[in-house]
Amino acid sequence: MKTKDSDGLQDRSTMARLRDTLRKLYHGRTPAAFRFQLVAVIIDLAIIAFFIATPVIQQSASFLWLDYAVAALVAADLVARLLASNDMLRLMKQPTSWVDIFILLTLLMPTALANLGFLRILRLWSLSRSGSLWRHFEMQGLRPWREASHAVINLLTFLFVITGFVYTFFFRSGAGLESYIDALYFTVATVTTTGFGDIVLPGMAGKLTAIVTMIIGISLFVRLAQAIFRPAKVFFPCPQCGLQRHEPDAVHCKACGHLLNIPDSGD
């Protein structure tokens, strides 16, 4: 006859095995782990596509079912990442975890938080901070493009956040797809400072929205240009201070002077 202590030990053993399995899947470098991580990225991209399409399909009869299904996926992913982490508290303090929790709340309360639904696209920014995504880049020899990819993702995230904001607060009363395209057109025209005259936002709030969009959008374009055209740097964490970006031929860390041993790209 089993005792309560033996049942407790068995439960802890089962949880330990589950955490170990999840840790290997989320952070491992085995073929099975890479396949799992690739599937997770594909699912994330499908969720992001759903978020982008939400303003157009939210009046459909099946929208709530899709919304709650996505909520289940986001919740499962968040719990699995917590279990796979060696330090749950540290993971919960990271901005990406805050973003995922906020997105989960908007999915679970789509009516009460309808006006904040446009912020769900921040899942794209959260995905760009995922280590598993960049491991596949490294496997394909695309690590030098990591910084430029970050800049592109930041710009795309900003464009869709502003598009969702403009649609929610200025165009929602119109037809779904047409109004969303108008909001996207206004955002692109504002960020690039071209095309004004045919679509403008009314009132002081509209002018302030355009001003903020232009200021942030131009800075993101400059950041993207810097990432593409400035000399490429290698990513190699300094053992002493943690600085990751160095010149390809650097011998010492420019931040702390620690001796570096950066491997050649062909090694």
N, C-alpha and C positions, 0 to 999 in steps of 0.2 A: 504493500500500500504506500502510495507516494505521500510525502509530507509537503507542507506548505513551503518549506525551505527548498526542497528539491524542485518543486514547481517554479519557484522564483528563480532558481539557478538556471533552469531550462529556458525560461522566458528571456533571461538576460543573455544566455548563449545564443538563442535564436535572433535576438536584436543585434548582437555583436556580429553574427554572420551576415545579417541583412546589411548592416552598415559597411562591413568589409566589402561585400559584393557591389554596393552602390559606389563606394570609394574607387574601386577598380574600374567601374564603368565610366564614371564621370571624370576621373583624373588619370586613368591608366593610358598606356601607350601600346597595348596589345591590339592585334587585328579586331578582336571582338569589341574592345573598348572604342576603337576608332569607328567601327560600324555603328555602335550605339550613339556616339557623339554626333555622327553625321546625320542619323535619323532624327536626333533631338534638334539639330540645327534646321533641318527641313521642316519639322513640325513648327518650330519657332517662326520660320519664314511664312508658313501658311497662316499662323495666328496673326502675324503682322499684316498680311494681306487682308485678313478678315477685319482687322481694325481700320485699315484704310477704306475698305468698302462699306463699313458700318453706316455712314451717313446716307448711303444710297439704298441699302437693304433693310434698314431698321424698321420700316413700315410693313415688311413682309410678315406673313403668318408664322413662318418658321424661325424668325429672328431670335426670339427668346430661347428656343431650344438650342440654337447654335451658340448663343451667348453663354448659357449655363454649361454647355459642353466645353467651351473654351475655358470657362472658369475652373472646371474640374481638371483640365490639363495643366493650367497655370498653378493650381493648388498642389497637384501631384508633383510637379517639377520643383516647386518651392520646398515642399516637405522632403523630397528625395535629396535635394542639394544640401539641406540642413543635416540630414542623416549622414550624408557622404562627407561632411566637413569634419575636420579634426577639432575645430573651435567654433561651435554654433554661435556663441555670443559675438565673436568677432565678425562672423558672416552676417549676422543680423544688423550690425552697425554699419555695414557698407551701403552706399547710396543705391546700388543695384537691387538690394533686397527691399529697400524702402519703396523703390519704383514698382517692384513686383507685387508687394502687398497692396499698394495703392491701386494698381491695375486690377487686382483680384477683387477689391472692394467695389470698383466701378462695374465689374462683371456680375457680382452678386446682387448689386442694387442698381440695375440699369435705369430705373425710372427716377429714383431719388437723386442719383449722381449723373443724370443725363447731360447736364451742362459741362461736366468735367470729362466726358467720354473722349474728347479729342486728345487728351493727354495719354491715352493708352498707347499711342504710337511711340512713346518713350521706351517701349519694349525693344524697339530697334536699337536704341542707344545702349540699353542693358545687354542686348545680345552682342553688341560690338565689344563689350568689356569681358566677354566670356573667353576663358582660356582655351576651351576646346575648339572654338572657331579658328583661332590663330594657329593651333597645332596643325590643322590641315593646310594652312598657308605655308607653314614651315616645311611640311612634307613635300610640297610642290616647288620649293625653292623661291617662294614669293615673300619671304620675310622683309626684304628691303621696301616692299610696298605697304607695310603695315601702317605706317604713319599716314601715308596718303589715303589709305582705306578708311582710317579713323576720321580723317577730315571730310571725306565724301559722305560717310554715314552721319556725321554731325550735321552737315549741311542738309541732307535729305530729311533727317529727323526734324530739324528746325522748319523746313518747308512744310512738312505735313502737320506739324503742331500748329503753325500759324494758319494753314489752310483750314484745319478743323476748328480753330478759334473763330476765324472769320465766318465760316459757314454757320457755326452754332449761334453766334451773336448778331449776324448781319443778314444771312441769306436763308435761314432755315424755313422761312415762310413760303419760299418758292418751291419749284419742282426739285426732287431729290438730286438726280444726276446733273441736270443743267445748272442748278444752283451750286453744286459742289465743284463743277468745272469752272464756274465763274469765280468761286473763292480761290481755287488753285491758280487760275489765270491772274487774279489780282495779286496773289502772293508772289508769284514768279516775276510779274511786272514790277512789283515794289522792290523786291530784292535786287533785281538787275537795273532798277531805276529807268525802265523803258516802258512804253505802252500806256502811259497815263492819259486819261481823257475819256475813255469809253466805259471803264468801270472804276468807280471811286466809292469809298465808304462815307456815309453821311455823318455830319456832326463832328463835334470836337473829339469824341471817342474814336471815330474813324480816322481822323488826322493823326491822333496820337498812336493808333495802331500802325499806321503807315510809317511814321517816324521811327518807332521802335524796330519795326521789321527791317527798314533800310539800314539802320545802324548796326544791328546784330548780323544781318545778312551780309553786308559788305565785309565785316570783320571775319566772318566764316569763309567768304571767298578768298580773302587775303591769306587766311590760314591754309586753305587748300592749295593756293598757288605756292606758298612757301614749302609745303610738304612735297609738292611735285618737282619744283625747280631747284631747290637748294641742294647742295651736295649730299649724297646719301651717307647715312651713318649706320653703324652696326649696332645691334642690340646685344649687349653683354653686361649683365649685372655686376657691378663692382663688389667684390667680397666684403669691402669695408664700409662703404657708404651707401651702396645700393643703386647708384646712378647707372642707368641702363643704356643711354645713347652715347657712343664714342666715335671718334674718327676711325676709319678702317685701319690706319697704321699706328694708332695710339699705343704707347708703351706704358704710360702712367695715367691714372684717372685725373681728369682736369678739375674735379671737385675736391678730392682729398689727397691726391698724389700717390695713391696706392699702386703698386706694380701690377700691371694687367697681363694676362696671357690669353689674348683674343685669338681663337683659332681661325685659320684661313678658310675662305668659303669653300675651297675644294677639299678640305680635310674631312 
